[in-house]
Amino acid sequence: MGRLLHRIGTLLPQWLNGPDLAQGCRDLEQLCWRELGYPRQPVFDGDLPPFLMVDADGYSANLSMPTAPAELAPRMAALELSPLPPSSLVGTNLSALARLLNLTQFELQWLLCSYCIRRFGGAILPVLPVRNANHGCNVLARLAEMPVDVVRDAVASRRLHTWGFLNGISADGEMPSLLSGWLSATDQFADWIEQPYDSDADLLKALCQAQFSLMASR
């Protein structure tokens, strides 16, 4: 999740402007304050109600000044990211799933980002409007550092949605209007991918059972 936020922080000035950019950067600065080296989470003007803006002696609360977006983006890009854990159930299962279903590298990244958003909550992302399917594919391509044609093929195939891994595309093909909607794993997938499996056969069996349950629920 931290790696996803850092990548978004680097690209945000290319996607937003004006008050939306300023608010998105404030949110990221408050989420990533440890990585940015702050001693405590920053509190900005407007974050607190007026009666909390002064201390017991009547002095103004110690507020932080938001970092300018043009300065925050390169700082986010230069952060030294924490190393990924050597192994985890989610990582092991995703790697096996990619091998068994012949997922592309982008589809694997898409699933991992969507799983993170499902577990941490879509509200953790800056509000990033997506105008249409073409714009959505371009945003995902920049986010994943992948060729946009690869992303378009993955979105057009809808196979991650057909398997019940992702939410977000309606029955009539309507695309989500926010980036958080494009990065939205289903609760069922998040629960299923976290379980231990003794073999690829057990993983496939669980996948088929989950798919059957999904079809039955529809």
N, C-alpha and C positions, 0 to 999 in steps of 0.2 A: 504494500500500500504506500509506503514511503517513497519507493521508486516511482510509482505512478504520479504521486503528488509533485515530486521534483520535476518530472518531465512536463507536467501541466504548467508548473510555475515558470519553466523556461519558455514555453510557447504562448503563454496567456497574452502578452502584448500583441501577438500576431492575430489573435482571435477576438479580442475585446478592445474597447476604447472608452474614454470618458469615465463617468461614474461607475459603470459596470466593471471596468478594468480596475479602478481603484478599490472597489469593494471585494472583488475576487482576490486581489493581491493582499488586502488586509486579512482576509480569511486564511489564505495560505501561510502568511507570516505568523498568525496565531497558532496554526496547526503544526508548523515545522520549526517552532522556536528553539527547540533543543538542538536540532541539526544546524540551525543558523548561529548557534553559540550564545544565545541569550541566557542570562541567569534565571529568568522567570518568564512566564507567558506574558506578552505585552497586553496592556489595556489601553485602548484608544478612546478618544473623545467620542461619545455617543454609545459606547458599549455599556455604560452604567446609567441607572436612573439618576436624576438630579440629586436626590438625598444621599446617594453614595459617592457623590463627586467631591465631598469634603470629609476630612477625618474628624475625630472627636474634638479636636481643638479648633475646628473651623477652617483649617488650611486645605487648599485644593489637593485632591488625590494625585498621586504620582502617575501621570499618564505618559504613554509613549507616543512618539510621532511615527506614523506609518512610513515605511520605506517607499520611495518613489518606484513605480513599476519598472521604469527603465533601469533602475539600479538593482531591484530585487531579482529580475530575470537572470542576469549574468551571475548573481550570487547563488541562485538556485542551481544553475547549470554547473557551477564550479564545486558544488558540495561533494565531499567524498562520501559515497553511499555506504551504509552498513553492509557487510557481506551477507549474502543469502545463506540460510542454514544449509548444512551439507545434505540433509535429507529431511523429508517430512511426508506424512501420509498424502497430503494434497499434491505435493510435487511428484511423488512416486506414481500416484494414480493418474495425474494429468499426462505424465510422460508415457505411461502404458496406454492410455486412451489415445494419445496422438499416434502411437505406433499401430495400434489395432485398427483405428479408423482412418489412418493415413491423413491426419490433419496437417494442414500447412503450418509453417512457423507463425504466420499471422493468426490463424485460428487458435493456436495454442496460447498466444499472447492475449487474444481477445477473451478467451475463457478465463485465464488467470486474472486479468484486470476485472472482469465482470464478477468473478468469485469474491475478490477483495471488496468491491463495492457492495455486494450483497451482505458480506459479513460486517463491514464497517459502517454501512449506510450511505445511500446516494447523496444525502445532505452534506457529506464531507467534501464533495466536489464543488468548485465554483459553478455558478449558474451560467452555462454556456449554451446559448440557443443554437439549434441546428435548423437551417432553412429548408433543406430538402435532402433527398437521398444522395445527390451528388456532393453536396456540401458535407454531409455526414461521413461519406467515404473519405473525403479529403482530410477531415479532422482526424479520423481513425488512422489514416496513413501517416500523418505527421506525428501522431501520438506514438505509434508503434515503429516509426522509422522504416516503413515498408513502402514499396511501389504502390501507387494508388490502384493500378490495374489488379494487383493481387487482392487488395481489399474489396474492390468492386465485385470480383468473382466470388469471394467468400460471402459477401452480403447478398448477392443475387441468388446464390445456391440455396440459401435459407436452411442448410442442413443442420446447423447448430440449433436453430429454432425448432426444426422438425423433430430432432432428438429430444427436445424438452430441456436443453441446456440453458437457453437464453429466452428472456421475455423481450417484448419491445416492438415486434412487428405484428400488426393486427391481421385478421383473416383476409382483409381486402388489400393487404400490402402497405398500409399506411405506416410511415416511419415515425419514430419518436421525435418530439420537438426539442429535446434537451440531450446533451451528451450523456447524462446519467441514465437516460432511457436506452441508449445504445450499449451501455456497459451495465447490463442488468441480468445477472444469472438468476435462475429460478431457485426458490427455496429448496425444492426437491433435489436439484443438481448439487447445491451446496452441501446438503446433508449427505447425499450419496457419495460424493467425491472425498469426504472426510473419513470414510470407514476403511478399516484394514481388510485387505483381501490376500488370501494365501497364494493365488495364482492368477494368470491372465484369464483362465477359464471362469474362475469365480467372479472376476471383474466383469466379464462379458455377461455372465448370468445375471448379476445385479443390474447391469445396464438394460438388459432385455426386460427384466421385471419392472424396472422403473419406467421404461417406455410403455409397457402394457398398462401400468397403473395410470400413466398420463393419458393414454387413449381412452381408458375406461372413464376417467373423470370428465372427459370432454363429451 
